Amino acid sequence: MTPLHDPAVRVFASDNYSGVHPDVLAAIAAANDGHQIAYGEDAYTARLQEVFAQHFGEGAQAFPVFNGTGANVVGLQSMLPRWGAVVSASTAHINVDEGGAPERVGGIKILSVPSPDGKLTPELVDREAWGWGDEHRAQPLVVSITQSTELGTLYTPAEIRALADHAHARGMRLHLDGARLSNAAAALDLPLREFTTDADVDVLSFGGTKNGAMLGEAVVVLNPSASEGLLFLRKLNMQLSSKMRFVSAQLIALLEGDLHLRNARHANAMARRLRTSIETGLAEGSIRGVGFTQPTQSNGVFATLPGSIADELRTTFRFYDWSGATGLADGEVEVRWMCSFDTTEADVDAFVAELARLTSR
């Protein structure tokens, strides 16, 4: 079949734009042999439980789903009664990028807190963690954080542990959106369990799609007492795959060896190369008018530049403006440049060269 795209066109818009890693495609093909019992009673999903236990500890339970929004909605629903609410950063994916699904589909009230770096602290949590027993207020019963955050920043294990202790002391639970959890593990150079299970996270979403999978995430229950009804909620929310072996096979391919880390390390390295190359250009004067709004700790670069330059640059390299940016100069925009497991050094260098050409005119 003739490709329906120009393979020479590269983008820095999202790590969802990337293709599927060849090893993952091979795993899908290998799983296509013969019949397997449907709806998760297959050998691949059974093996997946063992793989997740190796990474997150004995007792971890993985529930494969189709996508990240589904993982968050189903996971959070299992942690809350109907009157429950979730405290999150205002930039959290569950608050601004899921089409209202947690509230409209999940029936979950989101209590958002402004955060300059996308991270919560115990003090920020307390801005909305109040009113227990007040029948007029949705009850704040879960804290949800993202690792790495929507702004590309990272929590240390100690920071997550502090949030877990703070939440648990108030009778709340801790949820972690891990759409880019492997990028965090690669950046921190730590095992996955060190900033999840060992930091006392209760339930998390594990992401595969942004890191080389075709589709496939998982709700991972680390504390069984913090989650109820996932077996039913997954079906209720249309996230139960009949041919689940093909989702499980992808996650096994990523996690059974170190593919998830190799992919994430490469994406992170390309973001560092992009940031460093631009900083070098700024120092040498070949690039002008570009600034940075966040540290580059994983695979995203957040920058400011004149809107006219951004629009011209976008004719060659697709990327997004970052909505909600404040404190910008007249005519300036904040943008997000994302790198993927298949971003190449040549992609980065071509991007920087075009940025230099446009800004130095």
C-alpha positions as CSV (number, residue, x, y, z in Angstrom):
1,M,0.0,0.0,0.0
2,T,1.3,3.4,-0.9
3,P,1.9,5.6,2.2
4,L,-0.7,8.4,2.5
5,H,1.7,10.9,3.9
6,D,5.0,12.5,3.1
7,P,7.6,10.6,5.2
8,A,10.0,13.6,4.9
9,V,7.7,15.8,6.9
10,R,8.5,15.7,10.6
11,V,6.6,17.2,13.5
12,F,7.2,18.4,17.0
13,A,3.5,18.7,17.9
14,S,3.0,15.6,20.0
15,D,4.5,12.2,20.7
16,N,1.1,10.8,19.6
17,Y,2.1,11.7,16.0
18,S,4.8,9.0,16.0
19,G,4.4,5.6,14.4
20,V,4.6,2.2,16.1
21,H,7.9,0.8,17.1
22,P,8.9,-2.2,14.9
23,D,9.3,-4.4,18.0
24,V,5.7,-3.6,19.0
25,L,4.4,-4.3,15.5
26,A,6.3,-7.6,15.7
27,A,4.6,-8.4,19.0
28,I,1.2,-7.7,17.6
29,A,1.9,-10.0,14.6
30,A,3.2,-12.8,16.9
31,A,0.0,-12.5,19.0
32,N,-2.0,-13.0,15.9
33,D,-1.4,-16.8,15.8
34,G,-4.5,-18.9,16.4
35,H,-7.3,-18.3,18.9
36,Q,-7.2,-17.0,22.4
37,I,-9.9,-16.6,24.9
38,A,-11.6,-13.2,24.6
39,Y,-11.9,-10.3,27.1
40,G,-8.7,-10.8,28.9
41,E,-8.6,-14.5,29.7
42,D,-5.8,-14.9,27.2
43,A,-2.2,-16.0,27.8
44,Y,-0.8,-12.6,26.9
45,T,-2.9,-10.7,29.5
46,A,-1.9,-13.3,32.1
47,R,1.7,-12.7,31.2
48,L,1.2,-9.0,31.4
49,Q,0.2,-9.3,35.1
50,E,3.6,-10.9,35.8
51,V,5.4,-8.2,33.9
52,F,3.7,-5.4,35.8
53,A,4.4,-7.2,39.0
54,Q,8.1,-7.2,38.1
55,H,8.1,-3.4,37.6
56,F,5.6,-2.4,40.3
57,G,5.8,-5.1,42.9
58,E,3.8,-8.2,43.8
59,G,0.1,-7.5,44.1
60,A,0.0,-4.9,41.3
61,Q,-3.0,-5.5,39.1
62,A,-3.1,-4.3,35.5
63,F,-6.3,-3.6,33.6
64,P,-5.5,-2.9,29.9
65,V,-7.6,-0.3,28.2
66,F,-7.6,1.5,24.8
67,N,-6.4,5.0,25.6
68,G,-5.2,7.4,28.3
69,T,-8.5,9.2,28.8
70,G,-10.2,5.9,29.4
71,A,-7.5,4.8,31.8
72,N,-7.9,8.0,33.8
73,V,-11.7,8.0,33.9
74,V,-12.0,4.3,34.8
75,G,-9.2,4.5,37.3
76,L,-10.6,7.5,39.1
77,Q,-14.1,6.2,39.1
78,S,-12.9,3.1,40.9
79,M,-11.4,5.3,43.6
80,L,-14.4,7.4,44.4
81,P,-18.0,7.3,45.5
82,R,-20.6,9.2,43.5
83,W,-20.1,12.3,45.7
84,G,-16.3,12.3,45.4
85,A,-14.1,14.9,43.9
86,V,-10.5,15.0,42.6
87,V,-7.9,17.7,43.4
88,S,-5.5,18.3,40.5
89,A,-3.3,20.9,39.0
90,S,-5.1,23.3,36.7
91,T,-2.9,22.1,33.8
92,A,-3.7,18.4,34.4
93,H,-4.8,16.4,31.4
94,I,-8.0,15.3,33.3
95,N,-8.9,19.0,33.7
96,V,-8.2,20.5,30.3
97,D,-7.5,17.9,27.7
98,E,-10.1,15.1,28.0
99,G,-13.1,16.9,26.7
100,G,-14.7,16.9,30.2
101,A,-14.8,13.1,30.2
102,P,-13.9,12.7,33.9
103,E,-16.9,15.0,34.8
104,R,-19.3,14.2,32.0
105,V,-18.6,10.4,31.6
106,G,-17.1,9.6,35.0
107,G,-19.4,11.9,37.0
108,I,-16.3,13.2,38.9
109,K,-15.9,16.8,40.0
110,I,-12.4,18.2,39.3
111,L,-11.2,20.7,41.9
112,S,-8.2,22.4,40.0
113,V,-5.4,24.4,41.6
114,P,-3.1,26.8,39.6
115,S,0.5,25.6,39.5
116,P,3.3,27.4,37.7
117,D,5.2,24.2,36.9
118,G,2.3,21.7,36.6
119,K,3.1,20.1,39.9
120,L,1.1,19.9,43.1
121,T,2.5,20.3,46.6
122,P,0.7,19.6,49.9
123,E,0.1,23.3,50.4
124,L,-1.5,23.5,46.9
125,V,-3.6,20.5,47.6
126,D,-5.0,22.1,50.8
127,R,-6.5,25.0,48.7
128,E,-9.2,22.5,47.7
129,A,-8.9,19.8,50.3
130,W,-11.5,20.9,52.7
131,G,-15.3,20.7,53.4
132,W,-15.5,17.1,54.4
133,G,-18.9,16.3,55.8
134,D,-20.5,19.4,54.1
135,E,-23.3,18.0,52.0
136,H,-23.2,21.1,49.8
137,R,-19.7,20.4,48.6
138,A,-18.3,17.7,46.4
139,Q,-16.0,15.7,48.8
140,P,-12.3,15.9,47.9
141,L,-11.3,12.3,48.2
142,V,-8.5,11.8,45.6
143,V,-5.4,13.8,44.7
144,S,-4.3,13.3,41.0
145,I,-0.8,14.1,39.8
146,T,0.9,13.6,36.4
147,Q,4.4,12.2,35.9
148,S,6.0,13.6,33.9
149,T,3.7,16.6,34.1
150,E,1.9,18.3,31.2
151,L,4.6,21.0,31.4
152,G,7.4,18.5,31.0
153,T,8.5,18.7,34.7
154,L,9.2,15.9,37.0
155,Y,8.3,14.9,40.6
156,T,11.0,13.4,42.7
157,P,10.1,10.2,44.7
158,A,10.3,12.3,47.9
159,E,7.8,14.8,46.4
160,I,5.4,12.1,45.5
161,R,5.8,10.4,48.9
162,A,5.0,13.7,50.6
163,L,1.8,14.1,48.6
164,A,0.8,10.5,49.3
165,D,1.4,11.0,53.1
166,H,-0.5,14.3,53.0
167,A,-3.4,12.8,51.1
168,H,-3.6,9.6,53.2
169,A,-3.5,11.6,56.4
170,R,-6.7,13.4,55.2
171,G,-8.5,10.2,54.2
172,M,-7.7,10.8,50.5
173,R,-6.1,8.6,47.9
174,L,-3.4,9.4,45.4
175,H,-3.8,8.8,41.7
176,L,-1.0,9.2,39.1
177,D,-1.6,9.9,35.4
178,G,1.4,8.1,33.9
179,A,0.9,8.8,30.2
180,R,4.6,9.5,30.0
181,L,5.7,7.5,33.0
182,S,8.6,5.8,31.1
183,N,9.9,9.3,30.2
184,A,10.0,10.1,33.9
185,A,11.8,6.8,34.7
186,A,14.3,7.5,32.0
187,A,14.9,11.0,33.1
188,L,15.2,10.2,36.8
189,D,17.2,7.0,36.1
190,L,15.0,5.1,38.6
191,P,12.9,1.9,38.5
192,L,9.2,2.6,37.9
193,R,8.3,1.3,41.4
194,E,10.6,3.8,43.2
195,F,8.3,6.7,42.5
196,T,5.0,4.8,42.4
197,T,4.6,1.8,44.6
198,D,7.4,2.7,47.0
199,A,6.1,6.3,47.1
200,D,2.7,5.0,48.2
201,V,0.7,5.8,45.0
202,D,-2.6,4.0,45.1
203,V,-3.7,3.8,41.4
204,L,-2.0,4.9,38.2
205,S,-2.5,5.0,34.5
206,F,0.4,3.5,32.6
207,G,0.9,4.9,29.1
208,G,2.1,3.0,26.0
209,T,0.8,5.0,23.1
210,K,3.1,8.0,23.4
211,N,6.1,5.6,23.7
212,G,5.9,3.3,20.7
213,A,2.6,1.4,21.1
214,M,-0.1,1.4,18.5
215,L,-2.7,1.8,21.2
216,G,-2.8,0.6,24.7
217,E,-2.6,1.9,28.2
218,A,-3.4,0.2,31.5
219,V,-5.0,1.1,34.8
220,V,-2.6,-0.3,37.5
221,V,-3.9,-0.8,41.0
222,L,-1.1,-0.7,43.6
223,N,-3.3,-0.5,46.6
224,P,-6.3,-2.9,46.3
225,S,-8.2,-1.2,49.1
226,A,-8.2,2.1,47.2
227,S,-10.0,0.8,44.1
228,E,-13.3,-1.0,43.7
229,G,-15.3,-2.3,40.7
230,L,-12.7,-2.0,37.9
231,L,-13.8,-5.2,36.4
232,F,-17.2,-3.7,35.8
233,L,-16.3,-0.1,35.2
234,R,-13.9,-0.9,32.4
235,K,-16.8,-2.5,30.4
236,L,-19.3,0.2,31.5
237,N,-16.9,2.8,30.0
238,M,-16.4,1.0,26.7
239,Q,-12.7,0.3,27.5
240,L,-12.9,-3.5,27.6
241,S,-11.2,-5.0,24.6
242,S,-12.6,-8.3,23.3
243,K,-9.3,-9.2,21.6
244,M,-7.3,-7.9,24.6
245,R,-4.3,-10.0,23.7
246,F,-3.3,-7.4,21.1
247,V,-3.2,-4.6,23.7
248,S,-1.4,-6.8,26.3
249,A,1.2,-7.9,23.7
250,Q,2.2,-4.3,23.0
251,L,2.7,-3.5,26.7
252,I,4.6,-6.7,27.2
253,A,6.9,-5.7,24.2
254,L,7.6,-2.4,25.9
255,L,8.0,-3.6,29.5
256,E,9.4,-7.1,29.3
257,G,12.8,-5.8,28.3
258,D,14.0,-2.3,28.3
259,L,12.3,-1.0,25.2
260,H,10.1,1.4,27.1
261,L,13.2,3.0,28.6
262,R,15.2,3.0,25.4
263,N,12.4,4.8,23.6
264,A,11.9,7.2,26.4
265,R,15.6,8.0,26.8
266,H,15.8,8.7,23.1
267,A,12.8,11.1,23.2
268,N,14.2,12.8,26.2
269,A,17.7,13.1,24.6
270,M,16.2,14.7,21.5
271,A,14.4,17.3,23.6
272,R,17.7,18.1,25.4
273,R,19.4,18.4,22.0
274,L,16.7,20.7,20.8
275,R,16.9,22.9,23.9
276,T,20.7,22.9,24.0
277,S,21.0,23.8,20.3
278,I,18.6,26.7,20.7
279,E,20.5,28.0,23.8
280,T,23.7,27.8,21.8
281,G,22.2,29.7,19.0
282,L,20.9,32.4,21.4
283,A,24.4,32.7,22.9
284,E,26.0,33.0,19.5
285,G,23.4,35.3,18.1
286,S,22.2,33.0,15.3
287,I,18.8,32.7,17.0
288,R,16.9,35.7,18.4
289,G,13.8,36.3,20.4
290,V,13.3,32.8,21.8
291,G,12.9,32.1,25.5
292,F,12.0,29.2,27.7
293,T,9.2,28.9,30.2
294,Q,9.9,25.5,31.8
295,P,13.0,23.4,32.5
296,T,13.4,20.6,29.9
297,Q,13.3,17.5,32.1
298,S,11.7,15.0,29.9
299,N,10.7,15.0,26.2
300,G,9.0,18.4,25.9
301,V,10.4,21.9,25.3
302,F,8.2,24.9,26.3
303,A,9.3,28.1,24.6
304,T,8.2,31.7,23.7
305,L,8.8,33.4,20.4
306,P,7.0,36.0,18.2
307,G,3.7,34.7,16.9
308,S,4.7,35.6,13.3
309,I,7.8,33.5,13.5
310,A,5.9,30.6,15.0
311,D,3.4,30.7,12.2
312,E,6.1,30.7,9.5
313,L,8.0,27.9,11.3
314,R,4.8,25.9,11.4
315,T,4.6,25.8,7.6
316,T,7.5,23.3,7.8
317,F,7.3,21.8,11.2
318,R,4.0,21.2,12.9
319,F,3.6,22.1,16.6
320,Y,1.1,23.7,18.9
321,D,0.7,26.9,20.8
322,W,0.4,26.3,24.5
323,S,-3.0,27.6,25.5
324,G,-3.5,29.5,28.8
325,A,0.0,31.1,28.7
326,T,0.2,34.4,30.7
327,G,2.7,37.2,31.0
328,L,3.6,37.2,27.3
329,A,4.9,40.2,25.5
330,D,2.8,41.8,22.8
331,G,2.7,39.5,19.8
332,E,4.5,36.7,21.6
333,V,3.2,33.1,22.0
334,E,4.2,30.2,24.1
335,V,4.6,26.9,22.2
336,R,5.3,23.3,23.0
337,W,7.8,21.2,21.0
338,M,7.6,17.5,21.7
339,C,10.1,14.8,20.8
340,S,9.3,11.1,20.2
341,F,11.0,7.8,20.2
342,D,11.5,8.2,16.4
343,T,12.7,11.8,16.4
344,T,16.1,11.9,14.8
345,E,19.1,14.2,15.3
346,A,18.6,15.3,11.7
347,D,15.0,16.3,12.6
348,V,16.2,18.4,15.5
349,D,19.0,20.0,13.5
350,A,16.8,20.9,10.6
351,F,14.2,22.5,13.0
352,V,16.9,24.5,14.7
353,A,18.4,25.7,11.4
354,E,15.0,26.9,10.2
355,L,14.3,28.6,13.5
356,A,17.7,30.4,13.1
357,R,16.9,31.4,9.6
358,L,13.6,32.9,10.5
359,T,14.7,34.7,13.7
360,S,17.9,36.1,12.3
361,R,16.3,38.0,9.3
